[in-house]
Amino acid sequence: MRTLSEHAFTRTQDERAAELAPALAELTAHHRIACPGYDRILSALAIPRDRAYETVADLPWLPAGLFKTHELRSVPADQVFRVLTSSGSTGGGPSRVFLDRAAAAAQTRHLARTLRAVLPGRRLPMLVVDSIGATMGSSARSAGVLGMAVFGRDHVYALDERTRPDVAAVKGFLAVHGREPFLVFGFTFLVWQHLYEVAVEHGLDLSRGVLVHSGGWAKLAARAVDNAEFRRRFAEDTGLTRIHDYYGMVEQIGTVFVEGPSGGSLYCPDFADVVIRDPQTWAEQPVGVPGVIEVVSTLPRSYPGHVLLTEDVGVLHGVDDGDWPGRRFGVLGRLPSAEARGCSDTLAEPR
Amino acid sequence: MTVRQRFPAGPAVDLPAWLARRDRLTVGDERIVDFLAAFAHRLLKPGVTRVRPELAALGFFLRPVELHRAVGRARECTVDGLRVPRGLVLHIPPANVDTLFVYSWALSALAGNRNVVRVSPRSAGAADLLLDALNDTLAGADPVVGATQLMVTYDRDDELTATLSAACDLRVVWGGDAVVTELRRHPLAPHARDVTFPDRSSFAVISVAGWHAATPARRRSAMAGFHNDAYWFDQAACASPRAVFWIGADSADAQAEFAALLADVAADRGTTVEPAMAIRKRVSAYGLAADGLVNGVRFAGNAVTVLDLADPAAVPRRWLGTGTFPQATLGSLAELVDLVERRDQTLSCFGFDRAELVELATALAGRGVDRIVPFGSALSFTPVWDGYDLLAEFTRLTTVSTTW
């Protein structure tokens, strides 16, 4: 029995594979019984119900985008406790993911265990690099902020209602909490544009902070800032060195892949893994060869999201050779979107 | 309003003055025929056809022999009078099919109309190339061409669209249901009318007996034609075949060979389906399976996806991603009649004789399907399109009677 104080990055790849393959196979069987739509998909693919799976990569994946077009859940409607929605950057409506009470509790618990690897057991004062208004509503951004807010205390928002830096608020936060460990959270682009640049301009000392950020590098590419540059300049110009990017999606809520202390690679918590797939053959790619990221997690029990193909491109950096055991990988960006020619200017509209 | 004049290149015309002009052309006007012929000649140059094979099809369509044939046929149809131009025609072509604006415009110009073509701001590639070629051709043309024909690009601009709609005698709207509905908000003059090209869907129909009777070489060449039909416009053109109906019993072997041959042709021709498109196809296919509409999903690489329909009557008509072929088997062509809807446009056929297809068209009795064509011809534009004889639509009849 694991305790809550134990963090989630402990399994070598062999240990992980030995645990995950049967657990995910059990989940596949569970969802086939509990979610008729999921069972129909696997049946149409001619996958027998009693099929055995040797490895994680053998398991059938669903495209994550399917949760935008279809309501797939493995709990009865009257047991749905939370419906999570997120609009992705590709077409279709928002993704919709259904949690019952047990699943909602499990995702919070597993997220806490995951973050234990980079945060102390107690809550830290928290600087949110966003506006308080952005936490209202049901956007992915607000869900991200709210999901993380429970890991902090004495929250201060670094942006005003017009998404401009609130320098006084940041200075006030640092005056009170800046000499003890504190948590900084925000979306990568906002953190760069509205915290880094403000910190440099005002000579702020962020050296006691732990930065947790997410959201990708696309918007920063125009400023020629990549992960390495981001870390280097934060360290040199603000003293902030404990920086952790993370990768996760609403379709696999509660599972996040976290950048290790030395930077540059994302790691899988013990209950999850990644498979990088060749975009033509869909076979598993070896270390160093980019492909489409598949994410697997034993968390999704109330909906069949345990094996998902994303539309992100990534590459394995190594196995059992980094800060923490297991696979480490990087996210290279999103697949270029699929456009079609045709007579109708409104192609993908349903009838 | 920001209007970019694309043709004739040069200083922008004063639009109200231009709309009020009274230049006259005739049906089959030789000055227009000459211009189109010179334009076609440019498109058929090897340097162009190598880079843009779809422009060669347009070039062939605009050869003088084809144009004279079309005009001759239009004249024959006149029983008791003469065919005259409608006047001013406004064309709203689609953004996605780069060449269509030329087909629509050229036939209308051939009909002797003055034309305003709104070239989509989203069009690119072939459209720019075509506009350059049109402008280059203008140098040696009769000045009446530049004076009567106008092509412009403008972003959404209700005021300008309203002005052009009110001024024209005929409005030709491509681009699907949403565009047609949007354009209908702008009234036409009382005497004017619309020719509309709303959302359409198209199928392939194969005779199981005909398939088996064909030689292997014939089947392979048919599949080469089918590959053109399906993949040329990413299976998204209104005439691109989507679902495949097999007519006859015991279709399993033929279906398997069809998928294998198609995958083969796709591989030979280097057809690539981008990863994002491949994933989008999975979302469509898995979604149909989840809904119970499809009970078999098979892939031959990223290029070819075959879906077994649980119920042929519930055939999906929306676009499912490049190279996605729902299929079903029917006992006879008569069973197909019950499935057809108004929006169904082209049947690409293999293995039937003409009498069977005429019988099918007769049984359909206009409830749907405007074109029945062999594999390889689905995308060949003809002066009869979507059930309209376009030269007839683009003209009027003046009757002259001298007897009491």
Contacts between the chains, C-beta under 8 A, distances in Angstrom:
chain1	res1	chain2	res2	distance
A	37	B	290	3.6
A	37	B	291	7.3
A	38	B	290	7.1
A	40	B	289	5.3
A	40	B	290	5.6
A	40	B	291	7.9
A	40	B	292	5.8
A	40	B	295	7.6
A	41	B	286	4.8
A	41	B	289	4.5
A	41	B	290	5.3
A	41	B	297	7.8
A	43	B	289	7.7
A	43	B	295	7.2
A	44	B	286	7.9
A	44	B	289	3.8
A	44	B	294	5.9
A	44	B	295	5.5
A	44	B	296	5.6
A	44	B	297	4.5
A	44	B	308	7.8
A	45	B	289	7.6
A	45	B	297	5.5
A	46	B	296	7.3
A	62	B	286	6.4
A	63	B	279	5.1
A	63	B	282	4.7
A	63	B	283	4.9
A	63	B	286	6.7
A	65	B	279	6.8
A	65	B	280	7.2
A	65	B	283	4.5
A	66	B	282	7.9
A	66	B	283	5.3
A	66	B	286	5.5
A	66	B	287	6.2
A	66	B	290	7.5
A	68	B	283	7.7
A	69	B	283	6.3
A	69	B	287	5.1
A	70	B	287	5.4
A	70	B	290	5.2
A	70	B	291	7.6
A	72	B	290	6.7
A	90	B	276	7.6
A	92	B	283	7.9
A	279	B	275	3.5
A	279	B	278	6.9
A	279	B	302	7.8
A	280	B	275	7.7
A	280	B	301	7.2
A	280	B	302	6.1
A	292	B	275	6.1
A	292	B	279	7.5
A	309	B	279	6.5
A	309	B	282	7.6
A	311	B	276	6.2
A	311	B	279	5.9
A	335	B	274	7.7
A	335	B	275	5.2
A	335	B	276	4.2
A	335	B	279	7.3
A	336	B	274	6.9
A	336	B	276	6.1
A	337	B	276	5.6
A	338	B	274	6.0
A	338	B	276	4.0
A	338	B	277	3.8
A	338	B	279	7.8
A	338	B	280	4.9
A	338	B	321	7.3
A	340	B	96	7.5
A	340	B	233	7.7
A	340	B	234	4.0
A	340	B	235	7.6
A	340	B	236	4.1
A	340	B	277	7.7
A	340	B	319	6.8
A	340	B	321	7.8
A	340	B	322	6.2
A	341	B	96	4.7
A	341	B	97	6.4
A	341	B	98	7.7
A	341	B	233	4.6
A	341	B	234	5.3
A	341	B	236	5.9
A	341	B	237	7.2
A	342	B	94	7.8
A	342	B	96	4.9
A	342	B	97	6.9
A	342	B	233	5.6
A	342	B	234	6.6
A	342	B	236	2.8
A	342	B	237	5.3
A	342	B	238	7.4
A	342	B	240	7.5
A	342	B	319	6.8
A	343	B	94	5.3
A	343	B	96	6.7
A	343	B	97	5.5
A	343	B	100	7.3
A	343	B	174	6.6
A	343	B	175	7.2
A	343	B	176	6.8
A	343	B	197	7.1
A	343	B	200	7.1
A	343	B	233	7.8
A	343	B	236	7.5
A	343	B	237	5.2
A	343	B	238	4.0
A	343	B	239	7.8
A	344	B	94	7.0
A	344	B	96	7.5
A	344	B	175	6.6
A	344	B	176	3.3
A	344	B	177	7.6
A	344	B	178	8.0
A	344	B	199	5.1
A	344	B	200	7.9
A	344	B	236	7.5
A	344	B	238	6.8
A	345	B	94	5.7
A	345	B	95	5.4
A	345	B	96	6.5
A	345	B	175	4.4
A	345	B	176	5.4
A	345	B	178	6.6
A	345	B	179	5.5
A	346	B	176	5.3
A	346	B	177	7.1
A	346	B	178	4.4
A	346	B	179	7.6
A	346	B	199	7.6
A	347	B	96	7.6
A	347	B	236	5.7
A	347	B	319	5.2
A	348	B	318	7.4
A	348	B	319	6.4
A	349	B	178	7.3
A	349	B	318	7.3
A	350	B	318	6.0
A	351	B	317	6.1
A	351	B	318	5.7
